[in-house]
Amino acid sequence: QVQLVQSGGGLVQPGGSLRLSCAASGSILDFNPMRWYRQAPGKQRVVVASITRGGFTNYEDFVKGRFTISRDNAKNTLYLQMNSLEPGDTAVYYCNGVLPRPPQEFWGQGTQVTVSS
């Protein structure tokens, strides 16, 4: 059974950093792409960043230059390094992976990130 298990998150002051992890039960390279989403209270879930099997990354403008998506293939783990955090980054963060042929989408359980002084 395919699973994505998240860890990390928590409470951090503005300007601080956090790293989220998302461990896949199988080979992380089976997924293409993998993404991080977030959902703030009362708002829709939105994409934050994505990475393809080939390592191509893409970021939404609101995190560009502050967040970094990466992948450790040996550990089958996806990461989101979040720097210069702002109160507006407060949300539940979800990892997402797509297995192609046929397309199947999998989600992590979500982890809360709160940026507050």
C-alpha positions as CSV (number, residue, x, y, z in Angstrom):
1,Q,0.0,0.0,0.0
2,V,1.4,3.4,-1.0
3,Q,1.8,5.8,1.8
4,L,3.2,9.3,2.3
5,V,4.1,10.0,5.9
6,Q,4.9,13.6,6.9
7,S,6.9,14.9,9.7
8,G,8.2,18.3,10.8
9,G,6.2,21.5,11.2
10,G,5.3,23.3,14.4
11,L,5.4,26.8,15.8
12,V,8.1,29.3,14.7
13,Q,8.6,33.0,15.0
14,P,8.5,35.3,12.0
15,G,11.8,35.1,10.1
16,G,12.5,31.6,11.3
17,S,12.9,28.3,9.5
18,L,11.3,24.9,9.4
19,R,11.8,21.8,7.3
20,L,9.0,19.4,6.4
21,S,9.6,15.8,5.4
22,C,7.5,13.4,3.5
23,A,8.6,9.7,3.5
24,A,7.3,7.4,0.8
25,S,6.6,3.8,1.5
26,G,8.2,2.8,-1.8
27,S,10.5,4.4,-4.3
28,I,10.0,8.1,-4.4
29,L,11.1,8.1,-8.0
30,D,7.9,6.3,-8.9
31,F,6.0,9.6,-8.3
32,N,6.0,12.2,-11.0
33,P,5.6,14.9,-10.0
34,M,5.6,15.4,-6.2
35,R,4.2,18.6,-4.8
36,W,3.8,20.5,-1.5
37,Y,0.4,22.1,-1.0
38,R,-0.9,24.2,1.9
39,Q,-4.3,25.1,3.2
40,A,-4.9,28.1,5.4
41,P,-8.0,28.4,7.6
42,G,-11.0,29.2,5.5
43,K,-9.1,29.0,2.3
44,Q,-8.6,26.5,-0.5
45,R,-5.7,24.1,-0.7
46,V,-3.0,25.6,-3.0
47,V,0.2,24.3,-4.6
48,V,3.4,25.6,-3.0
49,A,6.1,23.9,-4.9
50,S,6.7,20.9,-7.2
51,I,9.5,18.6,-8.3
52,T,9.5,16.2,-11.3
53,R,11.2,12.9,-11.5
54,G,13.9,14.6,-13.5
55,G,14.5,17.1,-10.7
56,F,12.9,20.1,-12.3
57,T,11.4,22.4,-9.6
58,N,8.7,25.0,-9.7
59,Y,7.6,27.5,-7.0
60,E,4.6,29.7,-6.6
61,D,5.5,33.4,-6.4
62,F,4.5,33.7,-2.8
63,V,7.3,31.3,-1.7
64,K,9.9,31.9,-4.4
65,G,13.3,32.6,-2.9
66,R,12.2,31.5,0.6
67,F,11.2,27.8,0.2
68,T,13.2,25.0,-1.4
69,I,11.7,21.6,-2.4
70,S,14.1,18.8,-2.6
71,R,14.3,15.0,-2.7
72,D,16.6,12.3,-1.2
73,N,16.2,9.4,-3.5
74,A,18.1,7.0,-1.2
75,K,15.8,7.8,1.7
76,N,12.7,8.0,-0.5
77,T,11.9,11.3,1.2
78,L,10.6,14.6,-0.1
79,Y,11.5,17.8,1.8
80,L,10.3,21.4,2.0
81,Q,12.9,23.8,3.5
82,M,11.1,26.9,4.6
83,N,13.1,30.0,5.4
84,S,12.1,33.6,6.2
85,L,8.7,32.4,7.4
86,E,5.9,35.0,7.6
87,P,2.6,34.9,9.5
88,G,0.9,34.4,6.1
89,D,2.7,31.1,5.7
90,T,0.6,29.7,8.6
91,A,-1.3,26.7,7.2
92,V,-1.6,22.9,7.1
93,Y,1.0,21.6,4.7
94,Y,0.4,18.5,2.6
95,C,2.8,16.5,0.4
96,N,1.3,15.0,-2.7
97,G,2.6,12.4,-5.2
98,V,1.2,11.2,-8.5
99,L,1.8,7.7,-9.8
100,P,1.3,7.7,-13.6
101,R,-0.3,5.0,-15.7
102,P,-3.0,5.0,-14.6
103,P,-2.8,8.3,-12.8
104,Q,-3.2,7.9,-9.0
105,E,-2.8,10.7,-6.5
106,F,-1.6,10.2,-2.9
107,W,-1.6,12.6,0.0
108,G,0.4,12.9,3.2
109,Q,-1.6,13.3,6.4
110,G,-0.8,17.0,6.7
111,T,1.2,18.9,9.2
112,Q,0.5,22.3,10.9
113,V,2.9,25.2,10.4
114,T,2.2,28.2,12.6
115,V,4.2,31.4,12.2
116,S,3.6,33.7,15.1
117,S,5.5,35.8,17.6
